[in-house]
Amino acid sequence: MQEFKVAPSKSETSAKPAEAAPKAPQAKKAWTTETGVPLDVFYGPESAKSRDLAREVGKPGEFPFTRGVQPNMYRGRLWTMRQFAGFGTASDTNKRYKFLLSKGQTGLSVAFDMPTLMGVDSDGPRALGEVGREGVAVCCLRDMEVLFDGIDLSKVSTSMTINAPAAIVFAFYVAVAEKQGADLKELRGTTQTDILKEYIAQKEWIFPVKPAMRIITDMFGWCSKHTPKWNPISISGYHIREAGSTAVQELAFTIGDGFAYVEAGMKAGLDVDSFAPRLSFFFNSHMNFFEEIAKYRAARRIWAKRLKNVYGAKDPNSWKMRFHTQTAGCSLTAQQPENNIVRTAYEALAAVLGGTQSLHTNSMDEALALPTEKAVKIALRTQQIIAHETGVADTVDPLAGSYYVEWLTDQMEREAEAYFRRIEELGTGGILSGVEAGIEKGFFQREIARSAYEFQLKVDRGENVVVGVNQFVDADEEPIEILKVPMAAEKRQVKDVVAFKKKRDMAAVKRCLNAIREAAAGTDNLMPRFLEAAKNHVTLGEMCEVLRSVYGEYREPPIYW
């Protein structure tokens, strides 16, 4: 096992003299949330006089789930503590997983490298220089077996952050679970799979929108029958927020995507209650403490109302929004990186007070590199301190009834509903049509770009204070150690993949690829074809290349604003 080097790093601005910082801002001219909602000096009973609080807020575990999806929440079970991890080869990352599990982590979260995210094998020319750099390289069943070597998949919940080729990577995971003897009906975890937010924000797509959605609805149908405890999708606002959206835009665009997936599943002939209970969400937790808490509470209520009243879901589990949260990567600073420990703690606390089911806390050094073991342990300990020392998990939704929190929850719901109306108007009827049209017209991209630009202007003018960046700047910062992924890891991975491909039954490989091609061109569910191909050692890149030959590749239209 190769040891990764930890190298010293100095932030780009560490040598900037303190006197170069702008003067401290004067008193605010306008008091607003981060989204820009005007705020009163204080809030009282009159702020909720037009609302039926008993009906809109309700009790924990009851419709509309404003106060949480379980009646006893963290008294029954704490949130799953995950730390996003992946770098180098599968064996490198396997060592990190075992380290995290030994420190008390309760779920695994896989970060894949860029070639894997884009459906490219490690030995391909497009992968050169990127293998294992920002995540782990996984391009075949063998890699997945090594990744989880010594880890019982029947006893751990795994989240995999991958989108365009998510169904194929999930097939590798299922094949490993079967080889371990796991009962697939008990397999727990999530594949992110959310391709809509890729077109909107993160830009890691492969196929055009409609065939990409077809692959996802195939996953919905297959998982509902074979892996009923697995979440086939995690509808993600995290990356929308990281791209520069406001909290309201994150809320509206994420849930709008969720509604689009519901409509796509129903359009594919699936009963809404057959797949909606396993739709999960993934939100960002940013620095405006109360706005984030209100966002989560509003999200649950919005989802419950529309699933029940618009889509006709009968199963109460379809009405429940379950979500994972990650603290805001874009709030981390390369300057004075130890400050990120404090930022992450407040963001994590907001997620817990907002009722998250799962939580990842960013490490202090992630504005500079992948985290070191020391940094990731501090991030995990942050969650454990919140869970076991602060008392915030002792009672459900402790901020309920706060005049301010309830007003802000209502306000965010109203603003999100206004966005839904705008999205529907973009299409020919329904959210799905509106989202697809909005992507092609650049609606979401322009909205996010405008918000990101306006936020940066406020930082540049000193109106938004970022400690250590535009205020309270240190003249001489002490460098911290960061993780360096050596090129030797890429060379080792490429060598192993080349050798792996030479040892296969090529007749079986060709047969499986032809079966995928036929299913892609027809209407048969693709998941069984992916699983059979995985078991016959067909690689991720080979399967994606066949799909490209049938579907083509997505090309983003030029967008101006």
NORGI-V920601 format. One line per field, one symbol per residue. ss: DSSP state (h for helix, s for strand, l for the rest). phi: phi as a letter, one per 30 degrees, with the letter a starting at -180 (. if undefined). burial: I if it has 9 or more other ideal C-beta (glycine too) atoms within 8 Angstrom, else O. A space follows every 10 residues. Layout:
ss: ???
phi: ???
burial: ???
//
This chain:
ss: llllsssssl lllllllhhh llllllllll lslllllsll llllhhhhll llhhhhllll llllllllll llhhhlllls sssssllllh hhhhhhhhhh hhllllssss sslhhhhlll llllhhhlll lllllsllll hhhhhhhlll lllllllsss sllllhhhhh hhhhhhhhhh lllhhhllss sllllhhhhh hhllllllhh hhhhhhhhhh hhhhhhllls slsssslhhh hhllllhhhh hhhhhhhhhh hhhhhhhlll lhhhhhhhss ssssslllhh hhhhhhhhhh hhhhhhhhhl lllllhhhhl lsssssslhh hlllllllhh hhhhhhhhhh hhhllllsss llllllllll llhhhhhhhh hhhhhhhhhl llllllllll llhhhhhhhh hhhhhhhhhh hhhhhhlllh hhhhhhhhhh hlhhhhhhhh hhhhhhhhhh hlllllslll slllllllls ssssllhhhh hhhhhhhhhh hhlllhhhhh hhhhhhhhhh hlllllhhhh hhhhhllllh hhhhhhhhhh hlllllllll l
phi: .ddddccdbb decdcddedd dddeddeedb cbdddjddcd dabbeddbdc ccddddcice ibecieckdb dchdddaded ccbeblaicd dddeddeddd ddcjdcacbc ccddeddcib ddcddddeic didcaddbba eeddddecdi cdddcbcbcb dabecedddd dedddddddd iddddcdblb cdiddddddd bdiccbcddd ddddedddde ddddccbdcc cdabdccedd dddkddddde dddddededd ddddddddjd deddbddcdb bbcdbcdded ddddeddded ddddddddcc cidcdedddd dcbcbbdddd ddbddhdddd ddeddddddd ddddjdcabc cdddcddcad dddddddddd dedddedcbd idcdbdhdce jdeddddddd ddddddddde ddddddccki dedddddddd didddddddd ddddddeddd didcdcdjcc bhdcdbdddc dbdccddddd dddddddedd ddcddddddd dddddddddd dcbdddeddd dddedcidde dddddddddc cibdbdddbb b
burial: OIOIOOOOIO IOIIOIOOOO IOOOOOOOOO OIIIIOIOOO OOOOOOIIOO OOIOOIIIOI IOOIIIIIIO OIIIOOOOII IIIIIIIIII IIIIIIIIII IOOOIOIIII IIIIIIIIII IIOIOOIOOI IIIOIIIIII IIIIIIIIOO IOIIOIIIII IIIIIIIIII IIIIIIIIOI OIOIOOIOII IIIIIIIIII IIOIIIIIIO IIIIIIIIII IIIIOOIIOI IIIIIIIIII IIIIIIIIII IIIIIIIIII IIIIIIOIOI OIIIIIIIII IIIIIIIIII IIIIIIIIII IIIIIIIIOO IOIOIOOIII IOIIIIIIIO IIIIIIIOII IOIIIIIIII IIIIIIIIII IIIIIIIIIO IIOOIIIIII OIIIIIIOOO OIIOOIIOOI OOIIIIIIII IIIOIIIOII OIIIOIIOOI IIIIIIIIIO OIIIIIIIII IIIOIOOIIO OIOOOIOIII IOIIOOIOII IIIIIOOOII OIIIOIIIOI IOOIOOOIIO IIIOIIIIII OOOOIIIOII IIIIOIIIII IIIIIIIIOI IOOIOOOOOO O
//
